[in-house]
Amino acid sequence: MTRVLRIVAAALVVALALAPGSADAQVIAGAGYQCVVSQDTPAGGGIYFQPDIGSVTFGSAISTAGSQFNSFILTQAGIYQIDLSGSLFFAGQFGTPLIYALLNGSGPAAQWTAAPITGLYSFGGAVLISVAAANSVLSLTSNDEIRPQDAHDSCKLVITLVAYPPPPPPPPAGPPVPPLTSAPGIMKWRRVGN
């Protein structure tokens, strides 16, 4: 079911990117990742990712360092869609497992709530976040100790830059022109001399 939803979501993103019309209908950049298999992450620690098998990356707005990483550099300001889905083992020490998206170490900018299914916790969904400054750092963490299921499909992340921020409003043009209180008088000229 999750794979079908991801395929439908990917098809929608591609359709929007290729749709004729305004520039607002275009996806600017995107990248796909998967959780690092068998990674143990303490509560509050960054979740590690690696490029997803067969994933397509386009544009230059999302950057990482190394083959495995726990942060993403969002090189352009704008509106990003963060789509996280999968199943993880949670230690169950701190109540309902939550996954947070942090921007520059603070937040949360987004949150996913995990639901129990057959010994695992499942989560998923796409959220939009606003990134005000270029080169902001995005990381994902949890309120509980987690361990991905030992399979490549256990945890997927797709980050997409969907819109640039709107330009700032123009500065005011100056003071308003006062309204006329009376009609200007008609001047009469008189010839002097001849």
Long-range contacts (C-beta under 8 A, 24 or more apart in sequence): 2-85, 2-86, 2-122, 2-124, 2-153, 3-153, 5-85, 5-124, 6-83, 6-85, 6-156, 6-158, 9-83, 9-126, 9-158, 10-158, 13-160, 24-163, 27-160, 27-161, 27-162, 28-59, 28-61, 28-76, 28-78, 28-161, 28-162, 28-163, 28-164, 29-58, 29-59, 29-60, 29-61, 29-62, 29-76, 29-160, 29-161, 30-56, 30-57, 30-58, 30-59, 30-62, 30-158, 30-159, 30-160, 30-161, 31-55, 31-57, 31-58, 31-62, 31-158, 31-159, 32-56, 32-57, 32-156, 32-157, 32-158, 33-156, 33-157, 33-158, 33-159, 34-152, 34-153, 34-154, 34-155, 34-156, 34-157, 35-86, 35-88, 35-148, 35-154, 35-155, 35-156, 35-157, 36-68, 36-148, 37-148, 37-150, 37-151, 37-152, 37-154, 38-147, 38-148, 38-150, 39-147, 39-148, 40-145, 40-146, 40-147, 41-141, 41-142, 41-145, 41-146, 41-147, 42-145, 43-91, 43-93, 43-94, 43-142, 43-143, 43-144, 43-145, 44-141, 44-142, 44-143, 45-70, 45-141, 45-142, 46-70, 46-71, 46-139, 46-140, 46-141, 47-99, 47-139, 47-140, 47-141, 47-142, 47-146, 47-155, 49-140, 49-157, 52-156, 53-152, 59-161, 61-161, 62-159, 62-161, 70-139, 70-140, 71-137, 71-138, 71-139, 72-137, 72-138, 72-139, 72-159, 73-135, 73-136, 73-137, 73-138, 74-131, 74-134, 74-135, 74-136, 74-137, 74-138, 74-159, 74-161, 75-134, 75-135, 76-131, 76-134, 76-161, 76-164, 77-131, 77-132, 77-133, 77-134, 77-136, 77-164, 77-165, 78-130, 78-131, 78-161, 78-162, 78-163, 78-164, 78-165, 79-128, 79-129, 79-130, 79-131, 79-161, 79-162, 79-163, 79-164, 79-165, 80-128, 80-129, 80-131, 80-138, 80-159, 80-160, 80-161, 80-162, 81-126, 81-127, 81-128, 81-158, 81-159, 81-160, 81-162, 82-110, 82-126, 82-127, 82-128, 82-129, 82-138, 82-157, 82-158, 82-159, 83-125, 83-126, 83-156, 83-157, 83-158, 83-159, 83-160, 84-112, 84-123, 84-124, 84-125, 84-140, 84-155, 84-156, 84-157, 85-123, 85-124, 85-125, 85-155, 85-156, 86-122, 86-123, 86-124, 86-148, 86-149, 86-153, 86-154, 86-155, 86-156, 87-117, 87-120, 87-121, 87-122, 87-123, 87-149, 87-154, 87-155, 88-114, 88-120, 88-121, 88-123, 88-146, 88-147, 88-148, 88-149, 88-154, 88-155, 89-119, 89-120, 89-121, 89-146, 89-147, 89-148, 89-149, 90-114, 90-121, 90-142, 90-144, 90-145, 90-146, 91-144, 91-145, 91-146, 92-144, 93-144, 93-145, 94-143, 94-144, 95-143, 97-121, 97-123, 97-142, 97-143, 97-144, 97-146, 98-142, 98-143, 98-144, 99-123, 99-140, 99-141, 99-142, 100-140, 100-141, 100-142, 100-143, 101-127, 101-129, 101-138, 101-139, 101-140, 102-138, 102-139, 102-140, 102-141, 103-129, 103-131, 103-136, 103-137, 103-138, 104-136, 104-137, 105-137, 105-139, 109-138, 120-149, 128-162, 130-165, 132-165
